[in-house]
C-alpha cells in the first residue's frame, strides 16, 4: 500500500508541478499512450516494459554492491 501511495504521489507531483521541459517518464508516457476516451493497452504495456529496462540493468550492474551492503548491515 505504501509503495502504491508513493508512486502515485510521485506521478501527481510530476504531473502538477513540473514544467514541459523536465517531466518524469511516467507523466510523459501517460500523455503519449492515452487520450480522453481511448487507451491502447498494447502501447501501455510496451511503454511500461521500456521504462523497466534502465532500473533492472542498474540492479544487475550494481548487484555486487547491493549484496555487500546487505551483508555488512547484518553483521552489525
Helices and strands as residue ranges (DSSP letters): H 2-17, H 25-33, H 41-61, H 63-75
